[in-house]
Amino acid sequence: IPVEAFDLVVFGGTGDLARRKILPALFRRYCAGQMPEGAQIIGAARSEMDDAQFRVFVTEAIAEFNGDFPYKDEDMQGFLSILFYITVDALGDRGWTELAAKMQADRVRAFYFSVGPSLFGPLAERLHTYGMADMNTRIVVEKPFGRDLETAKELNRSLADHFDEHQVYRIDHYLGKETVQNLMAIRFGNMLFEPLWNSQYVDHIQITVAETVGVQGRGEYYDRAGAMRDMVQNHLMQLLCLIAMEPPSRFEPDAVRDEKLKVIRALDPVDPGDIVRGQYRAEGERQSYLEDVENPQSTTESFIALKLHLSNWRWAGTPFYLRTGKRMRARSSEIAVVFKETPHSIFDEEAGRHRNILTIRLQPNEGIDLDVTIKEPGPGGMRLVDVPLDMTFTEALGPDAEQVPDAYERLIMDVVRGNQTLFMRGDEVEAAWAWTDPIIAGWEERGDKPLPYDTGSSGPVDALALMHRDGRRWREVR
Ligand code: BG6
């Protein structure tokens, strides 16, 4: 379904994120027939370029980052014809009058700030000065949204000077992932799970986001951030919120975001003994973390595992174990809800004790599994085995499931439609930093150092111990 005509300006239009994600995503939406007649996409950056050069840049980006996505030549020609470029100085006056003249009256204008956070304030101010900040204007900002509570508040303030909260779209691309949205459908669209979704029935929940890549040429940024700021404060926190939140009254932006905020505020401070940090070692041709970031003294973590508690009625007593890291064994992200054992077993001891596990696989092989216990087939008496009720989306839903839009496609279109449900509100981001800050401050005060771990492993052994000592274990990263 096409959306209403819009103008979309991508500040940082020649940058890495624009090239890898934003522009290829827009092209795929164009091919899907979602761009209305008269839409304009305008790249804006400091580089000297004209429309024709920008179109070449975008064609190359699509070739490089859209894999084998099939498209027709006429789609490519059509898409290129709605692309424009204006050289703009975020900190000066150059290009702003031209940009304002390019905007068409009475239509949605979205400004994507695909730039470092230090430019958010200056860009917002200039949009205002040059008459581009009205009620039709929407601002899209990327992480990192600050590096602590103070800087996040400052960013929120600098946007709030010129825009209302309902005009600000803070992207966490994990919220645009298909399975992450499915999490809400599973919880709130079925009768089956919700009655069991609490500490009475759930033993613990584990969230793993394992990556095989290293810091990928982003060493300078990453070494100042680390896994806590780069992944936990935002992506893992959002997953935790969706798993743990109370049912919102409606699937509407503020109803959902109010419930997520309550989860973050219910998080207990974390005991330093419940956190394991790691740094990957070199392996063969692959460099160590310290070499990748070119900082032999670095104490930044490329892996982190933590055990968390929520102080509320639903979850008191059920721990949440989170872990994420780079250069791990496999690219594998999943949430596992591990239910308690039955209160009493009617079977012999040799039947064993079993648990139901609901696994939500974010990537790869997006889908959902429910491990159920059944009798092992055969004459050998009552032996129990766990078998998965497997709902891999591509198998269950056919080829349509393979066409699922990538997170950025969905999120950018949501901006144009004016739907903030999958975006973070300012108070959520601040609450997440308020929880993160004391943890990081603790490491700094104590001079904590991360533990080395092997490339291709599941992180430092101490991370395994974090669960073993509670009589639990991590699911395998594969
Ligand atoms: C980004 C982080 O936000 O998410 C990266 O900055 C990380 O360090 C990436 O690699 C992971 O995203 P995805 O979609 O590949 O899981």
Boltz pocket constraint, residues with backbone or C-beta under 6 A from the ligand:
constraints:
  - pocket:
      binder: B
      contacts: [[A, 211], [A, 230]]
      max_distance: 6.0
